[in-house]
């Protein structure tokens, strides 16, 4: 099969029970075979199991690196998009409380396509990019939605060779279909011509 991000050849990486994962020979991503993707109905049911309560302190702490970074660099005069906001858009809630101008988009819970016709100073993509069936299309879209000088704030768990993939908890979620390495992020930066890539322990930032 070909990589859904860079369209390069992949090799079988690991076969775990009934699921096959492949590694890309170019961008170094790890991909779940499309035969194992959930249907849209199954995917939404899975998301409804997530405990994304906007009042949950633990979840607020989890997203705090994004909220704090945006708070330092932007203000109420800037426009933001919470892309893949889910059923409990905690980041949007926290920023709105601070007076920020941010709106949500989610293909399952807030499928307002008109939000994808505007441009934004910053975009949030928190625990979303690992769900992309077509990451090439999605990152092309995200880049196009950023104003010049804008930033894309992402959060996902990166894979590296020190991780035992078979026992890695992050691959157990059946909606997680695409796993990134630092090499993958660098490929995205170069391919879509982002001017900035900052990889922190708890945050990934692409700059336009």
C-alpha positions in Angstrom: 0.0 0.0 0.0 1.0 3.6 -0.4 1.4 6.2 2.3 -1.7 8.3 2.8 0.6 11.3 3.5 3.4 11.3 1.0 2.2 8.7 -1.4 5.4 6.6 -1.1 5.8 2.9 -0.7 5.2 1.3 2.7 6.4 -1.9 4.3 4.7 -4.1 6.8 5.7 -2.9 10.2 3.9 -5.1 12.6 0.9 -7.5 12.6 -1.0 -7.3 15.9 -3.9 -9.7 16.2 -6.1 -8.8 13.2 -4.6 -5.4 12.5 -1.7 -4.6 10.2 0.4 -1.6 10.5 2.8 -0.3 7.9 5.8 2.0 7.9 6.4 4.6 5.3 9.8 4.3 3.6 10.0 8.1 3.0 8.2 10.2 5.7 8.7 7.5 8.4 5.0 7.5 9.5 3.3 4.4 10.8 -0.1 3.6 9.2 -3.0 1.3 10.0 -4.1 -0.6 6.9 -7.4 1.0 5.6 -9.1 -2.4 5.8 -9.2 -1.8 9.6 -10.7 1.6 9.5 -14.0 2.0 11.3 -17.2 3.0 9.5 -18.3 6.6 10.1 -21.0 5.3 12.5 -18.6 3.2 14.5 -16.1 6.1 14.6 -18.7 8.5 16.0 -19.8 6.0 18.6 -16.2 5.6 19.7 -15.8 9.4 20.1 -18.9 9.6 22.2 -17.1 7.4 24.7 -14.5 10.0 25.2 -14.9 11.9 28.5 -14.3 15.4 27.0 -16.1 17.4 29.7 -15.2 21.0 29.4 -15.4 21.3 33.2 -13.0 18.4 33.8 -9.8 19.8 35.5 -7.7 16.9 34.3 -8.7 17.6 30.6 -8.2 21.3 31.1 -4.6 20.6 32.3 -4.0 18.3 29.4 -4.8 21.1 26.8 -3.2 23.8 28.9 0.0 23.9 26.7 -2.1 25.0 23.8 -4.2 27.5 25.7 -1.1 29.1 27.3 0.8 29.3 24.1 -2.1 31.0 22.3 -2.7 33.3 25.3 0.9 34.5 25.0 0.9 35.2 21.2 -2.7 36.2 20.4 -5.5 38.4 21.7 -9.2 39.0 21.2 -8.6 40.8 17.9 -7.2 37.6 16.3 -9.4 34.8 14.9 -9.0 31.2 15.8 -10.4 27.8 14.7 -10.6 24.7 16.8 -10.4 22.0 14.1 -11.7 18.7 15.2 -13.2 20.2 18.3 -15.1 17.0 19.3 -18.1 16.8 21.5 -16.5 18.8 24.3 -14.5 21.7 22.9 -12.6 22.5 26.1 -9.9 24.6 24.3 -12.6 26.8 22.7 -14.4 27.1 26.0 -11.3 28.2 27.9 -10.2 30.7 25.3 -13.7 32.1 24.9 -13.8 32.7 28.7 -10.7 34.8 28.2 -12.5 36.8 25.5 -10.9 35.2 22.5 -12.5 35.0 19.1 -12.4 31.2 18.3 -14.9 29.0 16.6 -15.2 25.2 16.2 -15.4 22.7 13.4 -15.8 19.0 13.7 -17.0 16.6 10.9 -19.1 14.6 13.4 -20.2 17.1 16.1 -20.1 20.5 14.4 -19.9 20.0 10.6 -20.3 23.6 9.6 -18.4 23.8 6.3 -18.7 27.5 6.1 -16.0 27.7 8.8 -13.6 26.2 6.3 -14.2 29.1 3.9 -12.4 31.7 6.1 -8.8 32.2 7.2 -7.5 32.3 10.7 -4.6 33.7 12.7 -4.3 30.4 14.7 -5.7 26.9 14.4 -6.0 24.3 17.1 -5.7 20.6 16.2 -5.6 18.8 19.5 -5.6 15.0 19.5 -7.0 15.1 15.9 -4.2 14.4 13.4 -3.8 10.8 14.4 -7.4 10.3 13.2 -6.7 11.6 9.6 -7.6 9.0 7.0 -6.1 11.4 4.4 -3.4 13.5 6.2 -2.2 14.9 2.9 -5.5 16.5 2.2 -6.1 17.6 5.8 -2.7 19.3 6.2 -3.1 21.0 2.8 -6.5 22.3 4.0 -5.1 23.5 7.4 -2.2 25.3 5.7 -4.7 27.0 3.4 -6.8 28.2 6.3 -4.0 30.1 8.0 -3.4 33.7 7.5 0.2 34.8 6.7 2.2 34.5 9.9 -0.4 32.3 11.5 0.3 29.2 13.6 -1.1 25.7 13.7 -1.1 24.2 17.2 -1.1 20.4 17.3 -1.1 17.8 20.0 -0.5 14.0 19.4 1.7 11.3 20.8 4.8 10.9 18.5 6.3 7.5 17.8 10.0 6.8 18.1 12.2 3.7 17.9 12.5 3.5 21.7 8.8 2.7 21.9 7.7 -0.9 21.8 4.8 -0.5 19.3 3.2 -3.7 20.3 2.6 -2.5 23.9 2.2 1.2 23.0 -1.2 2.3 24.5 -1.7 5.0 21.8 -2.2 2.5 19.0 -5.0 0.7 20.9 -7.6 3.3 20.1 -9.3 1.9 16.9 -9.8 5.5 15.6 -6.0 6.2 15.7 -4.9 5.3 12.2 -1.8 7.5 11.5 1.2 7.8 13.8 3.8 10.5 13.3 7.5 10.6 14.0 9.7 13.7 14.1 10.8 12.9 10.5 7.1 12.9 9.5 6.6 16.3 11.0 9.6 17.6 9.2 8.3 16.2 5.9 5.0 18.0 6.5 6.8 21.2 7.1 8.7 21.0 3.9 5.9 19.6 1.7 3.4 22.3 2.7 6.0 25.0 3.0 5.4 25.9 6.6 8.1 28.4 7.7 8.3 27.1 11.3 8.2 23.7 13.0 8.6 23.6 16.8 8.4 20.2 18.5 8.0 20.4 22.2 7.4 17.6 24.6 3.7 18.4 24.9 3.0 20.5 21.8 3.8 20.8 18.1 3.6 24.1 16.3 3.7 24.8 12.6 4.1 28.4 11.5 2.9 29.9 8.2 
